[in-house]
Structure formats: structure tokens, C-alpha cells
Amino acid sequence: MAVLIFLIFLMSGSTGGLFAPKLIFRSYFDNASGLKNGAPVTLEGVTIGNVIHIRVVPDRNPTPVEVTMKVGVEFIRDLHTDSTTSIAQAGVLGDSYVDIDSSRATGPTPRSNTELRATGSPSIQDVIRTSQGSIDDAGRLIRKLETLVDTLNSTRGTAGSLINDRQLTARINHIAADLEKITGAISNGQGTLGKLISDDSLYTKANSAVDKVNKITASLEQGQGTAGKLLKDDALYNNLNATATNANQLIGEINAGKGGLGKLAKDPEFARKLDDTITQLDIVLKGVNEGKGTLGQLAQNRSLYDNANGTLDQTQELVKSIRENPKKYLVIHMKIF
């Protein structure tokens, strides 16, 4: 009975039974990842065979692990020479098995003893190694959170003071109460802000000011007033244009050396004469300041000024006396020959 049960088990296996024809395939991996002899071989998740041998071939570095698989011949139509193999795990803690992927394979049907190209797939060790960094980061984050919570529970820092300092809390409550009073006063129309919010007179004044601005704008559009004429009257534009033309003509004549300004700007001889004249005038003024000549004596000699002033005074007295008694000074003598 035991032999009969064993034969029935072998003949009803996933590979078609003990006497069903088989195909042998090989793949080479860098790591067996816990794969064992007898492990299932699947095609797109369907079991089609078993692993029959695992060994290490040093000459095949960097993929020295040779995995030999036995696959039922009835599945050959779904296999190709460019099908790929990978070692996968049945769940997180499940056994390893070989999975064949033919979803993108387009090559011919492989023969027995064909090598199928292996592709790297992450093993549970790779997942653990990869997740170790995330675990370390999470640990550092937890430690930082613990430090932050400790800081908050103390009076250090602004947040800690806000939570634990009763005086600061009292001040904040006091400020909140003051703000409540201020907002209440504003709501009741008290103060400047309250009047801005509650009093309609400001709106009325603003509306009146806007009406006046609209009237001024309309007057400007109609060309009324000085500003309106500046905007609408073409005569002003023509005058400004003519003025600009004349200014350009004048500047052109000056640049051409015409006229007095042109000679001042362009004629070096005239500039030299003007420089000489200014030099002579400076000499004359310097002599006057030094008391030289008549003008210098008049400007600097006090006695000459006093004499001239006395002479003028005497002359005024003489004229006054003549006006008062002209007979005294005007005597007509007639002589007859």
C-alpha cells in the first residue's frame, strides 16, 4: 500500500508524473538565496517543474550558482530561448522557488539542456538590507522626536515656554483680553478705527471726493481750464513744437559758430579775447582794491571821500544861501562908456 501510494503521488505530480517526458534547463545566479533541491519551478505563477540540482561553478563568476531545472515537456510551447529566470520567495517567510518569465520573450522554442538567462530579483536579504537604512532613519527620527518632546516639557525654547511658563501664559491671556477689548471697541464704533468701520460720514466724504474727481476729469476731457487746454488744445502743442523747432535751430546755429553764443562756443579767437578782457578787468579791479588810480583812491582813500563829501555839503549850503538871498550873490554892474 505504501508503494502504491508513492507511485500514485509521483504520477499525479505537477510535472505530469514520474514517467512523463521532461526537459532540462539551467540558469546561473550570483546567490542561491535559500533555494533547495525539489523547489518548484513556475511559469507566470503556474508550477511546471522542480529544481533537481544546485551547485557552485567557480568558473562562472560573478554568477557561480548553477541551478538545474526539470520541466514537463507539455509546457515547452510557452517557453522561449530568451525567457528569463529569477529566484523568488513565497511571501516574506516562504520558501524560495524559480520563476520563469516569458511575457516579453519572442525567441524560438528552447531545447533540452538550454541555458536560460537569469535576472536579478531582490531577495529577502536584499529587502532587509534596503529597509535597514529606512529603519535607521526612523530610529534617528524617533530620537529627535523624544528630544523635542523633552524640550517642550521643559521651559527651554519658545514652544517650551509657551507650554510650561505660567507667567508667559498669563501675559498671553492678558494680551488676548486687551485684543478682545480693542475689537469690541472697534465693533461699537469707538476710536478712529471704529469710526472708519461704523461711521458713514467718512464714506460720504469719500464719495463726495470721488464725485469731485469725476467732475474734474470730465472738465479735463472737455478741455476746460488750463489743464484741460494742456490736454485738448492743439495750439499749445503747436507752440511747443515751434518752440522746440526754434530751440533746435538755435542750438544748430550755436554749434555752427554763428552769432555771439556760437562764437563763444566755437571761435577760439573770440574766446581768447574774452579771456584777455576778463584778465584786464581782473587787473583793474585788483588795482582799485589796492587804491591805485582815481577809482582806487575813491574806493580806498578815506580822506578823499571826506573832502568830496565836505565839498558837496558846502555846495549844498551855497545853493541854499543863493536861493534864500539871491541879491547878496547876484550883483549886476552896468558901466557906460
C-alpha positions as CSV (number, residue, x, y, z in Angstrom):
1,M,0.0,0.0,0.0
2,A,2.9,2.4,0.7
3,V,4.5,1.6,-2.6
4,L,1.1,2.1,-4.4
5,I,0.5,5.5,-2.7
6,F,4.1,6.6,-3.6
7,L,3.6,5.7,-7.2
8,I,0.2,7.5,-7.4
9,F,1.8,10.6,-5.8
10,L,4.7,10.6,-8.3
11,M,2.4,10.0,-11.3
12,S,0.0,12.8,-10.3
13,G,2.7,15.5,-9.6
14,S,2.8,18.9,-11.0
15,T,5.2,17.8,-13.7
16,G,2.9,15.2,-15.2
17,G,4.1,12.2,-13.2
18,L,7.1,10.0,-12.9
19,F,7.0,8.7,-16.4
20,A,6.1,11.9,-18.3
21,P,8.9,13.2,-20.6
22,K,11.0,16.1,-19.1
23,L,13.2,18.9,-20.4
24,I,16.3,20.1,-18.6
25,F,17.2,23.8,-18.3
26,R,20.0,25.6,-16.5
27,S,20.4,29.1,-15.1
28,Y,23.3,30.7,-13.3
29,F,22.7,33.1,-10.3
30,D,25.1,35.1,-8.1
31,N,23.3,33.8,-5.0
32,A,21.1,30.8,-4.3
33,S,19.0,32.9,-1.8
34,G,17.9,29.8,0.2
35,L,16.9,27.8,-2.9
36,K,16.8,24.0,-2.3
37,N,16.6,20.8,-4.4
38,G,13.0,20.0,-5.2
39,A,11.9,23.6,-5.1
40,P,9.1,24.5,-7.5
41,V,9.7,26.0,-10.9
42,T,6.9,28.2,-12.0
43,L,5.9,29.9,-15.3
44,E,3.9,33.1,-14.7
45,G,2.9,31.7,-11.3
46,V,2.0,28.2,-12.6
47,T,4.1,25.3,-11.4
48,I,5.7,23.5,-14.4
49,G,8.6,21.6,-12.8
50,N,11.2,21.3,-10.0
51,V,14.8,22.1,-9.2
52,I,16.8,18.9,-9.4
53,H,20.3,20.1,-8.7
54,I,22.2,23.1,-7.2
55,R,25.9,23.5,-7.3
56,V,28.7,26.2,-7.4
57,V,30.7,26.6,-10.6
58,P,33.7,28.9,-9.8
59,D,34.4,29.4,-13.5
60,R,31.1,31.2,-13.9
61,N,31.9,34.2,-11.7
62,P,30.2,36.6,-11.0
63,T,27.2,34.1,-11.3
64,P,28.7,30.9,-10.0
65,V,25.5,29.2,-8.7
66,E,24.2,26.7,-11.2
67,V,20.6,25.7,-10.9
68,T,19.3,22.8,-12.9
69,M,15.6,22.5,-13.5
70,K,13.4,19.8,-14.8
71,V,10.2,21.0,-16.7
72,G,7.4,19.0,-18.2
73,V,7.5,18.8,-22.0
74,E,3.9,19.8,-22.3
75,F,4.9,23.4,-21.2
76,I,7.5,23.8,-24.0
77,R,5.2,25.8,-26.1
78,D,5.2,28.6,-23.5
79,L,9.0,28.7,-23.2
80,H,11.5,30.6,-25.4
81,T,15.2,30.8,-25.7
82,D,15.1,34.4,-24.4
83,S,12.8,33.6,-21.4
84,T,14.4,34.7,-18.1
85,T,14.6,33.1,-14.7
86,S,14.7,34.6,-11.2
87,I,14.7,33.3,-7.7
88,A,11.6,34.5,-5.7
89,Q,10.2,33.9,-2.3
90,A,6.7,32.7,-1.5
91,G,5.8,35.5,0.8
92,V,8.1,37.2,3.3
93,L,9.0,34.0,5.2
94,G,8.1,31.4,2.5
95,D,10.5,29.1,0.7
96,S,12.4,30.1,-2.4
97,Y,11.5,29.0,-5.9
98,V,12.5,29.6,-9.5
99,D,10.1,31.7,-11.6
100,I,10.4,31.7,-15.4
101,D,9.2,34.9,-17.2
102,S,8.2,34.6,-20.9
103,S,5.9,37.7,-21.1
104,R,8.4,39.6,-23.3
105,A,10.1,36.6,-24.9
106,T,9.9,36.2,-28.7
107,G,12.7,33.7,-29.4
108,P,12.3,30.1,-30.7
109,T,11.4,27.1,-28.5
110,P,14.4,26.0,-26.4
111,R,15.8,22.5,-26.5
112,S,16.7,20.4,-23.5
113,N,19.9,21.5,-21.7
114,T,19.4,25.1,-22.8
115,E,20.7,27.8,-20.5
116,L,18.0,30.4,-19.7
117,R,19.3,33.9,-18.8
118,A,18.9,34.8,-15.1
119,T,17.8,38.2,-14.0
120,G,18.4,39.7,-10.6
121,S,15.4,39.9,-8.3
122,P,15.5,41.2,-4.8
123,S,15.7,38.5,-2.2
124,I,14.5,38.8,1.4
125,Q,18.1,39.7,2.4
126,D,18.2,42.5,-0.1
127,V,14.9,43.8,1.1
128,I,16.2,43.6,4.7
129,R,19.4,45.4,3.8
130,T,17.5,48.0,1.9
131,S,15.0,48.5,4.7
132,Q,17.8,48.8,7.3
133,G,18.6,52.3,6.2
134,S,14.9,53.3,6.5
135,I,14.8,51.6,9.9
136,D,17.9,53.6,11.0
137,D,16.4,56.8,9.7
138,A,13.2,56.1,11.6
139,G,15.2,55.4,14.7
140,R,17.0,58.8,14.4
141,L,13.7,60.5,13.8
142,I,12.2,58.9,16.9
143,R,15.2,60.0,19.0
144,K,14.8,63.6,17.6
145,L,11.1,63.5,18.5
146,E,12.0,62.3,22.0
147,T,14.4,65.2,22.3
148,L,11.7,67.6,21.0
149,V,9.2,66.3,23.5
150,D,11.6,66.7,26.3
151,T,12.3,70.2,25.3
152,L,8.6,71.0,25.1
153,N,8.1,69.6,28.5
154,S,10.8,71.9,29.9
155,T,10.9,75.7,29.7
156,R,13.6,75.7,27.1
157,G,12.8,77.4,23.8
158,T,9.8,79.4,22.7
159,A,7.5,76.4,22.4
160,G,8.5,75.1,25.8
161,S,8.0,78.5,27.4
162,L,4.5,78.7,25.7
163,I,3.6,75.3,27.2
164,N,5.2,75.4,30.7
165,D,5.8,79.1,31.6
166,R,2.8,80.3,33.6
167,Q,3.9,83.9,33.5
168,L,4.1,83.9,29.8
169,T,0.7,82.2,29.6
170,A,-0.7,84.9,31.8
171,R,0.8,87.6,29.6
172,I,-0.6,86.0,26.5
173,N,-4.0,85.8,28.2
174,H,-3.7,89.4,29.1
175,I,-2.8,90.4,25.6
176,A,-5.8,88.3,24.3
177,A,-8.1,90.1,26.7
178,D,-6.8,93.5,25.5
179,L,-7.3,92.5,21.9
180,E,-10.8,91.4,22.8
181,K,-11.4,94.9,24.3
182,I,-10.0,96.6,21.3
183,T,-12.1,94.6,18.8
184,G,-15.1,95.2,21.0
185,A,-14.5,99.0,20.9
186,I,-14.0,98.9,17.2
187,S,-17.2,97.0,16.8
188,N,-19.0,99.6,18.9
189,G,-17.6,102.4,16.7
190,Q,-15.3,103.8,19.2
191,G,-12.0,105.4,18.3
192,T,-10.6,106.1,14.8
193,L,-10.8,102.5,13.6
194,G,-14.3,102.2,15.0
195,K,-15.4,105.3,13.1
196,L,-13.8,104.0,9.9
197,I,-15.8,100.9,10.2
198,S,-19.1,102.2,11.7
199,D,-19.4,105.9,10.8
200,D,-21.0,106.6,7.4
201,S,-19.6,110.2,7.2
202,L,-16.2,109.0,6.0
203,Y,-17.9,107.1,3.2
204,T,-20.0,110.2,2.4
205,K,-16.9,112.3,2.2
206,A,-15.0,109.8,0.2
207,N,-18.0,109.6,-2.2
208,S,-18.1,113.3,-2.5
209,A,-14.4,113.5,-3.2
210,V,-14.8,110.9,-5.9
211,D,-17.6,112.9,-7.4
212,K,-15.4,116.0,-7.4
213,V,-12.6,114.0,-9.0
214,N,-15.1,112.8,-11.7
215,K,-16.1,116.4,-12.4
216,I,-12.5,117.5,-12.7
217,T,-11.9,114.6,-15.0
218,A,-14.9,115.5,-17.1
219,S,-13.7,119.1,-17.3
220,L,-10.3,117.9,-18.4
221,E,-11.9,115.8,-21.1
222,Q,-13.9,118.8,-22.3
223,G,-10.8,121.0,-22.5
224,Q,-11.8,123.4,-19.7
225,G,-9.3,125.2,-17.6
226,T,-5.5,125.3,-18.0
227,A,-5.1,121.6,-17.5
228,G,-7.9,120.9,-20.0
229,K,-6.2,123.1,-22.6
230,L,-2.9,121.3,-22.0
231,L,-4.7,118.1,-22.8
232,K,-7.1,119.2,-25.6
233,D,-5.9,122.4,-27.2
234,D,-3.7,121.9,-30.3
235,A,-2.4,125.4,-30.2
236,L,-0.3,124.7,-27.2
237,Y,1.1,121.6,-28.9
238,N,1.9,123.7,-32.0
239,N,3.5,126.4,-29.9
240,L,5.6,123.8,-28.0
241,N,6.5,122.2,-31.3
242,A,7.5,125.5,-32.8
243,T,9.5,126.4,-29.7
244,A,11.3,123.0,-29.9
245,T,12.0,123.7,-33.6
246,N,13.4,127.2,-32.8
247,A,15.4,125.7,-30.0
248,N,16.9,123.1,-32.3
249,Q,17.6,125.8,-34.9
250,L,19.3,128.0,-32.3
251,I,21.4,125.1,-31.0
252,G,22.3,124.2,-34.6
253,E,23.5,127.8,-35.2
254,I,25.4,127.8,-31.9
255,N,27.1,124.5,-33.0
256,A,27.8,126.1,-36.4
257,G,29.6,129.1,-34.6
258,K,27.0,131.7,-35.7
259,G,26.1,134.7,-33.5
260,G,27.6,135.7,-30.2
261,L,26.8,132.4,-28.5
262,G,28.1,130.5,-31.5
263,K,31.4,132.4,-31.3
264,L,31.5,131.8,-27.5
265,A,31.1,128.1,-28.2
266,K,33.2,127.7,-31.3
267,D,35.5,130.7,-32.1
268,P,38.8,130.2,-30.2
269,E,40.0,133.8,-31.1
270,F,36.8,135.2,-29.5
271,A,37.4,133.0,-26.5
272,R,41.0,134.3,-26.2
273,K,39.9,137.9,-26.5
274,L,37.2,137.3,-23.9
275,D,39.8,135.7,-21.7
276,D,42.1,138.7,-22.2
277,T,39.3,141.1,-21.4
278,I,38.4,139.3,-18.2
279,T,42.2,139.3,-17.3
280,Q,42.4,143.1,-17.8
281,L,39.2,143.6,-15.8
282,D,40.7,141.5,-13.0
283,I,43.8,143.7,-13.1
284,V,41.8,146.9,-12.9
285,L,39.7,145.6,-10.1
286,K,42.8,144.4,-8.3
287,G,44.3,148.0,-8.7
288,V,41.1,149.5,-7.4
289,N,41.2,147.2,-4.4
290,E,44.8,148.3,-3.8
291,G,43.9,152.0,-4.0
292,K,45.7,152.7,-7.3
293,G,44.4,155.4,-9.7
294,T,41.4,157.6,-9.2
295,L,38.9,154.8,-8.8
296,G,41.3,153.1,-6.3
297,Q,41.6,156.4,-4.3
298,L,37.8,156.8,-4.4
299,A,37.4,153.3,-3.2
300,Q,40.2,153.2,-0.6
301,N,41.2,156.8,0.4
302,R,39.0,157.9,3.3
303,S,40.3,161.5,3.3
304,L,39.4,161.9,-0.4
305,Y,35.9,160.6,0.4
306,D,35.6,163.0,3.3
307,N,36.9,166.0,1.2
308,A,34.4,165.2,-1.6
309,N,31.7,164.8,0.9
310,G,32.6,168.2,2.6
311,T,32.7,169.9,-0.8
312,L,29.2,168.6,-1.6
313,D,28.0,169.8,1.7
314,Q,29.4,173.3,1.1
315,T,27.9,173.3,-2.4
316,Q,24.5,172.5,-1.0
317,E,24.9,175.3,1.6
318,L,25.9,177.8,-1.1
319,V,22.9,176.8,-3.3
320,K,20.6,177.1,-0.3
321,S,22.0,180.6,0.5
322,I,21.7,181.7,-3.1
323,R,18.1,180.6,-3.1
324,E,17.4,182.5,0.2
325,N,19.1,185.7,-0.7
326,P,20.0,185.9,-4.4
327,K,20.7,189.6,-4.2
328,K,23.6,189.0,-2.0
329,Y,25.4,186.9,-4.6
330,L,24.0,188.2,-7.8
331,V,25.0,191.9,-8.3
332,I,24.7,193.4,-11.8
333,H,27.2,196.2,-12.5
334,M,26.4,198.4,-15.5
335,K,29.2,200.6,-17.0
336,I,28.5,203.2,-19.6
337,F,31.4,204.2,-21.8
